[in-house]
Amino acid sequence: MADTGVQPTHPILEQDHASRWLGIDVVALDDGYAVITMTLRPEMLNGFGIAHGGMVFAFADSAFALACNPVGETETITVASGADVTFLASARPGDLLTATATHRASAGRSGLYDIAVTAENSEGTRAIAEFRGRSRTIPNPNRPADAHSTVPGTAVPSRVVPSSGVPSTEKSLP
C-alpha cells in the first residue's frame, strides 16, 4: 500500500465500538491485508499485571475483520466462522501492540487468515501471539431483503407461517 500521508480507514470502524474502545489505529489496509496498532492500557491487564488474553484476541480479531472485508463491498460481509490463538509471550502496560493480518487461502465463501501480534517497548519487539481466523462470506444483513437475492451461492431466510400461526424462519443451506 502506497504511503499517502493519510491514515487508512474502513467503513466497518464507524460503528465498531469495541475497536474504538481498544484504541486501535489503522496503519495499512488492502484487500486481504491489514496492519493495526494499539497501546496496552492498565484496564487491559489481567490479575498478573500482563495483557489479558481476551484483549489480545479482540485486538487480533479486529485486524482479521479489516483484512477480510474489502472496502466498498456492500452486498456481503465476511464474518468469523472460527478462530484460535496461540499466546507466545506476555505484553506489559505501555507496550505498543501491532497486529498484521494476511489472507492465506480461500475456497468458495470460506477463507483463512493469519494474524501475527507483536509487542514493542524500549527493550525491543517480540512476538506475543499468533491468531488464525477462519471466515465465511454471507449476505449483508443491513441490506434490503431483495438485495440478498443477487449474491450467488447464498440463501435468504424466508418467513413461513405454519398451521400453528406462529412464524418461524426456514433456511436453505448451500
TACOR-V968148 format. One line per field, one symbol per residue. phi: phi as a letter, one per 30 degrees, with the letter a starting at -180 (. if undefined). psi: psi as a letter, one per 30 degrees, with the letter a starting at -180 (. if undefined). burial: + if it has 9 or more other C-alpha atoms within 8 Angstrom, else -. Layout:
phi=???
psi=???
burial=???
//
This chain:
phi=.ddcicddbbeddeccddddddidcdcbaaeiaabbbacdcedcccdcibededdddddddddedddcbedjdbdbbcbdclabbcdcacccejdccbcccbdcabbiccbbbcbccbbbbddkcbdcabcccccbcbdddcceeddddccdibccdcdbcdedicdbccbccd
psi=kkjffkkllkeffegieeeeefhkkkekklkgkkklllkjlegglaffglkkeeeeeeeeeeeeeeegjkkfkfellklkflllkjkellllkfkjkkkjkkkelkjbgklkkkjkklkkaffakkkflkkkkklkklkjfglkefffffjkglkkkkkkjlffgjklkkkjk.
burial=------------+-----++---+-+++++++++++++++---++----+++--+++-++++++++++++----++++++--+-+-+---+++-+++++++++------++++++++++++-----++++++++++++++--+---+++-+--+++----+-------------
//
